């Protein structure tokens, strides 16, 4: 298998891991909101959230960016309209990632002020972005 196919495979694997974490972390927040501060349950959620972020979400996002930019370079995709739109959505996804990282820190300090409903809605944002990204990559509509 040539190098490009390895890069593409590693990019897809990284995205799958990134998205799994991005979809799971806000769901943990939904349940964490209802846990009493200082309880065993709350402390368990803190550990789960921190480990998910540090061991899966952060490394997989970094690798997705590295392999994605590498592929864009190889394909010279910088000139394609679909790529500009995809890049914008991935940039927004990275911003959501940053926001979720901040939420992990807020929960760790027992300072969350948001409701379970807020996190249920936030949980849908990565899904909508992912749908847009996949349509742009597969369909290349412009």
C-alpha positions, 0 to 999 in steps of 0.5 A: 500500500502506498504512503498516501493510503496509509495517511488516509487510513490513519486520518480516518482512524483518528477522526473516528476516535475523535468523534467518538470522544466528542459525542461521548463527553457531552453525554457524560456531562448530562449525567454529571450535572445530576451528581451531587458535588463531592459524591463518589459518582461526581468524582468518578465522572471527573476521572472519566471525563479527564481520561477521555479528554487526555487519552482519546480526544486530544491525541486523536484530534491532533493526529486528525489534523496532522494527517488531514493537512498532510493529505490536503498538501498531497492532493493540493486541495487548498484550491478547492471550494469544498475543502475551504468549507470542510476546513471551516467546519473542522476549525469550528469542530476544534473550537467545540473541542476547546469548549468541551475541554474547558467544561471538563475543567469547570466540572473538575472544580465543581463550578458547573452552572449549566443544565443537563438540557444545555449539554444535551443540545451541545451533544448535537453540535459535533453530530451536525458538524460531522454530517456537514464534513462528510457530505463535503468530503464525499460529495465535493459539491463545489 
